[in-house]
Amino acid sequence: MPSLALTSRPIEDDGEDHLSALDFGRIAKLIEGEAGIKLPPGKRLMVEGRLRKRLRVLGLADFASYANFLFKRNGLERELTHLIDAVTTNKTDFFREAEHFDFMVSTMVPLLLKARGERNPLLKIWSAASSTGAEAYTLAMVLDDMVAQRHDFRFAILGTDISTQVLAQGRRAVYPAEMIAPVPPEMQARYVMHARRPGPRREVRMAPELRRYVRFAHLNLMDQTYPFDRDVDIVFLRNVLIYFEKADQEAVVARLLTHIRPGGYLVLGHSESMIGTAHAVRQVAPAVFQKL
């Protein structure tokens, strides 16, 4: 009995509408140039799935019409924000890589306060790829808990992201109820509000006492300058540089370091632990660097 060869059909042969390889390449090049994010050919189906809603919103019949709208009908200027929102990955969790928050409590904050030598100083913390705000609000919970125990400092948190959609959610501070599972019960009791009349999908909201510590702003890390303070104490930039080319990684780290005060800290994701070692920093914990 002869063997049967198993072959896979090209994407275009499955009867569905698809981005042509040419149009996907043009969009991928655009996204890399604007946001620093690489979209290899294997991401084509993912991009299509995320863009189908944009086709419906714009009343376009197929992906060829969408590409024509972007590149030939001068639609790029008003569509770029929506395109970036659609294709960027916004994975986030409360208390993600929790050891970083433990190290902040045990080491970073005490050393920063000792170096400042001021009465009731203001610590500035920046979540530089904040997504929907889970990291920023985790920082707020941890620091507010510290303030309640120490009573010797104040803090303010900035969350920035390239996606306007996730920034809007961060400002609303509303999340699916299951998302707060990693938050310790005592913190849930203090900082998380539940609806009196839950809807079909249970949601929670961060308490106003917590929200007042956090503000959100739009930022493209590929911009040559960042319009924010240059005396930040701690910058969290976790699990985003892995999507960038090496040269872009180093450039982003260099720009962020100009916003960190001497002795301040840059916190990267554990998979990014070697990024930034070419700069004037010293590694003080896994993926944690102190500016010299």
N, C-alpha and C positions, 0 to 999 in steps of 0.2 A: 504494500500500500504506500503510495507516494506521500511524502511529508507535505504539510500545508504551510506555506509562507505567510506569516502575519505581518501585514503592512498597515501603517497608519495613514489616514487620509489627511491631506493638507487642510488647514483650518477653513480655507475658502470653499471646500467641497462638501461642507456639512449641511448646506441648505440655508444657513443663517446669514444675516448681513454682518459683514466684518469690515474693520479698517483694513485697507490695503497695506501691504508691507511698506510701500512708499509713504503713505500718509501716517502710519504709525511711527516710522522713522523721523518724519518731520516733527511730529508731536513730541517724541522722545528727546530730540535735539533741543526743541524749545524749552521743555521742562528742565533739562539739564542746565541750559544756559540761564534760565530765570531763577531756578530754585536749587541748583546743584545736585539734583536727584537723578540718578541713572535709572533708566527703564530699559532693561535688556529685552530682546525679542520674546523671551519666555513670559513677559508681563503683558503681552498684547491682549489676551483674553480678560485679564483683570482690568485693564484700562477700558476695554470695551464695556464690560459690565458696569463700571462706574460712570461711564459717559452716556449710557442709554437714557438716563433720566434727563440729561441736558438736551438730547435730541427731542424728547417729548416737550420739554419746556419751550424750546425754540421752534417747535413745529416743523422739524426737519425729518425727511422721510428715511434717510439712511446716513451711514458714516461718510460716504463720499460727499454728501451735501454739507455735512458738518465741517469736513476738511476744507471744502470750497468756501464756506462761510468764514473760517479762520484765516485762510491764507490768500484768498482772492477777492473776498467781498468786504475787506477791512473790518471784520468782526472781532479781530484779536484783542483790540484795546479794551472793549467792554466784556469780553468773554474770558480773558486771561485769569482773573481772580477765581471765576467758577471752575475753570479747567484745573488750576492748581488745587483748589479745594477738593475736586473730584479724585485726583490721582495720588495725593499725598496720603501716606500711611499714618494713622493717628492712634497707635497702640499705647494705652496708658492704664495705669492701675493706681489705686491708693496703696501707699506703703510698698511700692515696687522697689526691689533691692533694698530692703529695710535696714541692712547694716550701715548704709550711708547715713540714715537718719540717726541711728544709734551713735555713730562716730561724731556726727554734728553735735549731739548732746554731750557726749563724754569728753570731746577734745576740741573741736573747732570753735564752738561758742565760748567756752571758758578761756581759751588762749586769745581769742579776739578781744574779749572784754578785758583781760589782763593787759594786753598791749595798748588798748585805748586809754586806760587810766582815767576815764571820764566818769562823771556822775550820770547815771541813767542814759547811756549812749543809745543812739538809734542804729541798729544793725540792718543793713540792706541786703536782701536775698533776691536772686534773680533766677527764675525758672525759664531758661532761654529757648526751650522747645516744649512749651507747656501743654500742648494739645488741648484737651477739654478741661484742664485745670486740676486734675487729680493730684499731680505732684505739688502744685502751688498750695492747694488746700491741705495736703499732708504736712507740708512745711509749716503752714499756719497753725495746725493743731499741735504739732510737736513744740513749736516755739512758744505758743500761748501757754502750753502746759509748763514749760520751763519758767516763763515769766511768773506764773502763779506760785512757783516754788521759790524763785530767787528774788524777784521784785527789784532787779538792778539793771534792767535794760528794756528798750523798746525795739520793735522791729516793723519793717515794711517789706512786702513781697511784690515783685513784678513778674508777671507771666507774659511771655511773648511767643508768637507762633506765626507762620506764614499763612495759615488757613483761617479765613474770616469766620467760617462755620464753627470751628472748634472754639475760637475765641468767644463767639456769641454764647456757646454753651457754658464756657467758663464763667462768663459774667452772670448768667442765669443761676449757675451753681446747682442745677437740677440733674440728678443721675438716677439710673435704674437702681432699685433698692438692693439688688444682688451685688452691685458693684462695691458696696461699702463693707462687704464681708471681711476684708483684711483689717479694717479699722478696729482697734481694741474696744471692747464693750464700754469701758468707762469714757472713752472719747466719743463713741457714738452717742452716749447719753448726754454729753455736754454740747456737742457740736453739730448733730444731725437732727433735722426736723422731718417728721413723718406727716403725711396728709391726714387730716381728720376723717375725710371720706375718700379712701383710696379708689382710684379708677381701675380700669381693666389691667393696666400695667402699673405695678407698684413703683413709685418714685419717691426719692428723698431730696431734701435741699439742705445745703450748708447753712448753718445759723447765721443771722445777720452780724452777730458779734465776731464771727470768724471772717465773713466776707469783707468787713471794713479794713482788714489788714492787706487785702489782695487787690491789685488792679491789673488789667490786661491791656496789651497794646500789640498792634500788628508789627511784625518784623520779618524781613527776608534776610536770613543769615548770609546770603550771598552779596548783600549790599556792602559797599566799600566803607561806610561809616554807620555807626549805630547812635541814634539820638537819645542816649540815656546817660545817667550819672557815671562818673569815672571814679567813684569811691565805694564801689560795691564790695561787700564783705565775702559773700559766697555766691558763686554761679553754678547752677546745676545745668549741665548739657549732656543728658544721658540718652544713649541709644538713638542718636540721629546722625552722628558723623559717619556711621557705618554705611550710610547711603551715599556718601560723597567720595569723590576722587581724592587721592592723597594730597595733592596740591591745595584743593579746596579745604580739606580738613585742617591743614596747617594754617591756612590763611584765616579761617574762622577762629581757631584757637588764638592766633596772634591778636586778632581784633578784640576778642573777649578779654584777653589779659590786660589790654589797655584800660578796661573798665573796672578792674579789680584793684583794690588798694594793696600796697605792699604788705605781705603777711596774710592776705586773703586767700581764698580757696577756689579751685575749679574742680568740680566733680563730674566725671564722665561715666559712661556705662561700663560695666565690667568687660564687655567685649571690645572696648575701645581703650584699654588700660595703657597702651603704649603711645597713643596719639598725644602729642603735646610735649614729649620728652625732649624735643630739640629746643625748647624755649627756656627762659629763665625761671624755672620752677623746680621744686623737689617733690618727689612722690612720698607721701606720708602715710598712705593706706592704699589698699587696692582701688585703683581708678580715682584716687583723690590726690590733687597736686596743690602745693602751697606756692604762691608767688613770692619770689625772692626780692 
